[in-house]
């Protein structure tokens, strides 16, 4: 297959991208192609932007499309959502077949919006393992069009939930890809610190990366991010460590941030930030001015710390919206982070492509020769236009195979 007349980042001229054997074999200037050089499998991008496939680095597919059962989240708070989720498990609503069907629906929506890789946190503080088994099956069944990684996530804690340590250990032994955690929900700070060390031990035992829900709370004294960074540095696991959420960083004092940021950069940890959901969940009950409750993405980026923007939830007790549209998430993230300047906009797609690819350990997720052919054609001619107009995905290719396509939008004016 060949995509002709494509606009690629950092290329002043249009290029032709040839795909062979699941990889990008050549990228050549379109101007050098002769008029006679026409192939049956050519796709004419007509000057549109070609990017790597989007990467969803933090989502909960096992929660998808469960809003309202067993009840609505009347307060809209994170803690009521956690209670509702616990009730859902104890009241018999957590059924493998139902979870799998809803997760597939959510994964397809994400793919329609350009995602080719997904890291999903799956609640394993459930002795039935219904969610884990559902997502493990789905991971295998959708591999042709989407790569899914499973994080063994103890939603109710490993110490706070009876048997939590055994459950997450069993999930890793059963084939989970990543170790998860939630130290700020453990009974005490000391328990939270101990949980981080224990989870790193588990990750090392399984030679697995680690991705921890960190400081997702409106509390400036919640500082497990420094514990993760210290542990990652000590074990030389920074590049395999993802700090998810870390909304409490939005409340830290300038003095503490001045001490923290160099440590984070030195540790080489990575971040996964969910701007839409945390704008919804954080700051409830505060008097004006209401805090934003989103990690300081601009500061992290300027320190060279990789940040990914992520969906988090789709129509569940935690967040009643969400459609798996990472361009929508990117738009929100850039706004809330004050990153709409030209310098930041030109690299903005990295928040949903190369940065999250790094979180997932995906190598060479670029539009370059010899890279795996995981790419999109967007209905836009530049990065700025793609974000501004929330461009549709016209073509999605995963491992060299066409996954989906759609025609460009047409509007017919009658006046």
C-alpha positions in Angstrom: 0.0 0.0 0.0 1.1 3.6 -0.6 -0.2 6.8 0.8 0.6 9.6 -1.6 0.6 13.4 -1.2 0.9 13.2 2.6 1.8 16.0 5.0 4.2 14.8 7.7 5.6 16.7 10.6 8.8 18.5 10.0 8.5 18.0 6.2 8.2 21.1 4.1 7.1 19.2 1.1 4.4 16.4 0.6 5.7 12.9 0.6 4.6 9.4 -0.5 4.7 6.7 2.2 5.1 3.1 1.0 4.0 0.3 3.4 5.3 -3.2 3.0 5.4 -6.2 5.4 3.7 -4.2 8.1 6.4 -1.5 8.1 7.0 1.9 6.4 9.5 0.9 3.7 10.1 4.3 2.1 9.2 7.9 2.4 9.9 9.9 -0.8 9.0 13.4 -2.0 5.7 13.4 -3.9 7.2 15.8 -6.4 9.6 13.0 -7.6 6.8 10.6 -8.5 6.1 10.5 -12.2 2.5 10.9 -13.6 2.7 7.3 -14.9 3.5 6.0 -11.4 0.0 5.1 -10.3 -0.9 2.0 -8.3 -4.2 0.3 -7.5 -3.6 0.4 -3.8 -2.6 4.1 -3.7 -4.4 6.3 -1.1 -4.3 10.0 -2.0 -4.0 12.0 1.2 -4.4 15.2 -0.9 -2.1 17.2 1.4 -3.6 16.0 4.6 -1.7 15.2 7.8 -0.3 11.7 8.5 0.5 11.0 12.1 1.3 7.9 14.2 -1.8 6.1 15.5 -3.1 7.6 18.7 -2.1 5.9 22.0 -4.6 5.7 24.9 -2.3 5.4 27.9 -4.9 5.5 30.7 -8.4 4.2 30.5 -10.7 1.8 32.5 -12.4 -0.4 29.9 -13.9 -2.6 32.5 -15.8 0.4 33.9 -17.0 1.6 30.5 -20.7 2.2 29.9 -21.7 1.3 33.5 -23.1 4.7 34.5 -26.3 4.6 36.5 -25.9 1.0 37.7 -26.6 0.3 40.6 -27.2 4.1 41.0 -26.2 7.5 39.7 -23.4 9.4 41.2 -25.5 12.2 42.8 -22.6 14.2 44.2 -20.3 13.7 41.2 -17.4 13.1 43.5 -14.6 10.6 43.2 -15.3 9.0 46.6 -19.0 8.4 45.8 -17.9 6.8 42.5 -15.6 4.5 44.4 -18.5 3.5 46.7 -20.8 2.9 43.8 -18.2 0.7 42.1 -17.8 -1.3 45.3 -21.6 -1.7 45.5 -21.7 -2.8 41.9 -19.4 -5.7 42.7 -21.1 -6.8 45.8 -24.6 -6.5 44.3 -24.0 -8.9 41.4 -23.8 -6.4 38.6 -20.1 -7.2 37.8 -20.6 -10.0 35.2 -17.8 -11.1 32.8 -19.9 -11.2 29.6 -21.5 -7.8 30.2 -18.1 -6.2 31.0 -16.5 -7.7 27.9 -19.3 -6.5 25.6 -19.2 -2.9 27.0 -15.4 -2.8 26.9 -15.5 -3.9 23.3 -17.9 -1.1 22.5 -15.6 1.4 24.2 -12.5 0.1 22.5 -14.2 0.4 19.1 -15.1 4.0 19.8 -11.5 4.7 20.7 -10.3 3.0 17.5 -12.8 5.0 15.4 -11.1 8.1 16.9 -7.7 6.9 15.9 -6.4 4.8 18.9 -4.4 1.8 17.9 -2.9 1.1 21.3 -4.7 1.1 24.7 -3.5 0.7 28.3 -6.4 -0.2 30.4 -6.5 -0.4 34.2 -8.6 -3.3 35.3 -9.9 -3.6 38.9 -8.6 -6.8 40.5 -9.9 -6.2 44.0 -12.7 -8.6 43.0 -12.4 -12.2 44.0 -14.4 -13.3 40.9 -11.8 -11.7 38.6 -14.7 -11.0 36.2 -13.2 -7.8 34.9 -9.7 -9.2 34.4 -10.9 -12.3 32.6 -13.1 -10.3 30.4 -10.3 -7.9 29.4 -7.8 -10.7 29.0 -10.1 -12.3 26.4 -10.7 -9.0 24.7 -7.0 -8.3 24.5 -6.5 -11.4 22.5 -9.6 -11.0 20.3 -8.9 -7.4 19.1 -5.1 -7.8 18.6 -5.6 -7.5 14.8 -6.7 -3.9 15.1 -5.7 -2.7 18.6 -3.0 -3.7 21.0 -4.3 -3.7 24.6 -2.2 -3.7 27.8 -3.8 -4.7 31.1 -2.8 -3.0 34.3 -3.6 -5.0 37.4 -5.3 -2.2 39.3 -6.4 -2.6 43.0 -9.2 0.0 43.0 -9.8 -0.5 46.7 -6.2 -0.8 47.7 -3.8 -3.7 48.5 -3.8 -3.1 52.3 -7.2 -1.4 52.6 -8.9 -4.3 50.8 -8.7 -7.7 52.5 -6.7 -10.0 50.3 -5.6 -7.2 48.0 -2.0 -8.3 47.8 -2.9 -11.8 46.8 -5.4 -10.6 44.2 -2.9 -8.3 42.4 -0.2 -11.0 42.6 -2.6 -13.6 41.1 -3.5 -11.1 38.3 0.2 -10.7 37.4 0.7 -14.4 37.5 -2.4 -14.8 35.3 -1.0 -12.5 32.5 -1.5 -8.9 33.5 1.0 -6.7 31.7 1.5 -3.9 34.2 1.5 -3.5 38.0 -0.9 -0.8 39.3 -1.6 0.7 42.6 -3.4 3.5 44.5 -1.3 4.5 47.6 -3.4 7.6 48.6 -6.4 5.3 49.3 -4.5 3.0 51.7 -5.4 3.4 55.4 -2.4 5.7 56.4 0.4 7.5 54.6 2.8 4.9 56.0 0.7 2.2 54.5 0.7 4.1 51.2 4.5 4.3 51.2 4.8 0.6 52.1 2.4 -0.2 49.2 4.6 1.6 46.7 7.6 -0.4 47.8 5.7 -3.6 47.7 4.3 -2.9 44.2 7.8 -2.2 42.9 8.9 -5.5 44.3 6.1 -7.2 42.5 7.0 -5.4 39.3 10.6 -6.5 39.5 9.5 -10.1 40.2 7.5 -10.2 37.0 9.9 -7.9 35.0 6.9 -5.7 34.4 6.4 -1.9 34.2 4.5 0.0 36.8 1.6 2.5 36.5 0.2 3.9 39.7 -2.8 6.1 40.4 -1.0 8.8 42.4 -2.3 11.6 44.6 -5.7 11.7 42.8 -7.0 13.8 45.6 -7.5 17.5 46.4 -4.9 17.4 49.2 -1.6 19.3 49.0 -0.2 17.0 51.7 -0.7 13.9 49.4 2.9 13.5 48.1 3.3 9.9 46.9 4.7 11.2 43.6 8.0 11.9 45.4 7.9 8.3 46.8 7.4 6.9 43.3 10.2 8.9 41.9 12.6 8.0 44.7 11.7 4.3 44.4 12.0 4.4 40.6 15.4 6.1 40.8 16.7 3.7 43.4 15.7 0.7 41.3 16.7 2.2 37.9 13.0 1.8 36.8 12.2 5.4 35.9 11.5 4.8 32.2 9.2 1.9 33.2 7.3 3.9 35.8 4.2 6.0 35.0 2.7 8.4 37.5 -1.0 8.6 36.7 -3.2 11.6 37.6 -1.1 13.3 40.3 -3.7 16.0 40.6 -2.4 17.0 44.1 0.5 18.6 42.3 -1.8 21.3 41.2 -2.0 22.3 44.9 1.7 22.1 45.8 3.5 25.3 46.9 6.1 26.9 44.6 8.8 26.1 47.2 7.9 22.4 47.2 7.6 22.2 43.4 11.1 23.8 43.1 12.4 20.8 45.0 10.2 18.2 43.4 10.6 18.9 39.7 14.3 18.2 39.5 13.8 14.9 41.3 11.1 13.9 38.9 13.3 14.8 35.9 16.3 12.9 37.3 14.2 9.8 38.1 13.0 9.6 34.4 9.4 8.8 35.4 6.6 9.5 33.0 3.1 11.0 33.5 -0.4 10.1 32.4 -2.8 13.0 32.9 -6.6 12.9 32.4 -7.7 16.6 32.1 -11.3 16.2 31.3 -12.1 13.7 34.1 -10.1 15.5 36.7 -11.6 18.9 35.8 -14.9 17.2 36.6 -13.9 15.4 39.8 -11.6 17.8 41.5 -12.4 21.0 43.2 -15.9 20.0 44.3 -16.9 21.8 47.5 -14.3 24.5 47.2 -15.2 28.2 47.4 -14.1 30.5 44.6 -11.6 30.5 43.1 -12.1 26.8 42.4 -8.8 25.0 41.8 -8.3 23.2 38.5 -7.1 20.0 40.0 -4.9 19.0 37.0 -1.2 18.2 37.2 1.1 21.0 36.1 1.6 19.7 32.5 3.4 22.8 31.3 6.0 22.7 34.0 6.5 19.0 33.6 6.9 19.4 29.9 9.4 22.3 30.2 11.4 20.1 32.6 11.6 17.4 29.8 9.3 15.0 31.7 7.1 13.1 29.2 3.4 13.7 29.7 0.5 11.9 28.0 -3.1 13.1 27.8 -5.7 10.3 28.4 -9.4 9.7 28.5 -9.6 7.7 31.8 -13.3 6.9 31.8 -16.2 6.4 29.4 -19.7 6.8 30.8 -19.2 5.2 34.2 -19.8 6.2 37.9 -16.6 8.3 37.8 -17.3 10.3 34.6 -20.7 10.3 32.8 -19.2 11.5 29.5 -16.2 10.3 27.4 -16.1 8.9 23.9 -12.5 7.8 23.5 -11.7 10.9 21.4 -8.1 11.8 22.2 -8.2 14.9 20.1 -11.0 16.2 22.3 -8.9 15.3 25.4 -5.8 17.0 23.9 -7.8 20.2 23.3 -8.9 20.3 26.9 -5.5 19.5 28.2 -3.8 22.3 26.2 -6.3 24.8 27.4 -6.1 23.9 31.1 -2.3 23.8 30.9 -1.9 27.2 29.2 -0.2 25.6 26.3 -1.7 27.2 23.2 1.4 29.1 22.2 2.9 28.4 18.9 5.9 26.5 20.3 3.7 24.2 22.3 1.1 23.7 19.5 3.6 22.5 16.9 4.5 19.5 19.2 1.0 19.1 20.7 0.2 15.7 19.0 3.1 14.2 20.9 0.8 14.2 24.0 -1.4 11.5 22.3 1.2 9.7 20.1 4.9 9.5 21.0 4.7 10.3 24.7 2.0 7.7 25.5 3.8 5.2 23.2 6.8 5.7 25.6 4.5 5.0 28.6 3.5 1.7 26.9 7.1 0.8 26.0 6.4 1.0 22.2 9.5 1.7 20.2 9.8 3.8 17.1 6.3 5.1 17.1 7.1 7.7 14.4 6.4 8.3 10.7 9.9 7.2 9.6 11.3 4.6 7.3 11.5 1.1 8.8 9.1 2.0 11.6 6.0 -0.2 12.1 3.2 1.0 9.9 0.8 2.3 12.6 -0.5 5.5 11.3 -3.5 7.8 10.6 -4.6 10.2 7.9 -6.4 13.1 9.5 -8.8 15.4 7.8 -6.5 18.4 8.4 -3.5 19.9 6.8 -1.6 20.8 10.0 -1.3 20.0 13.6 -3.1 23.2 14.6 -5.9 22.6 12.2 -6.3 19.0 13.4 -6.7 20.2 17.0 -8.8 23.3 16.2 -11.3 21.4 14.1 -11.0 18.1 15.9 -10.2 16.4 12.6 -11.8 13.1 11.7 -9.7 10.1 11.1 -10.0 9.3 7.4 -7.7 6.3 7.4 -6.3 4.1 10.2 -3.6 1.5 9.6 -2.5 -0.9 12.3 0.6 -3.0 11.7 0.3 -2.4 8.0 -3.3 -3.3 7.7 -6.2 -1.0 7.0 -8.5 -0.9 10.1 -11.0 1.7 9.0 -11.7 4.5 6.7 -14.2 7.3 6.2 -14.8 10.1 3.6 -14.0 13.7 4.4 -16.8 15.7 5.7 -18.7 17.7 3.2 -21.0 20.7 4.0 -23.4 21.9 1.3 -24.5 25.6 1.8 -27.8 26.5 0.4 -27.7 30.3 0.9 
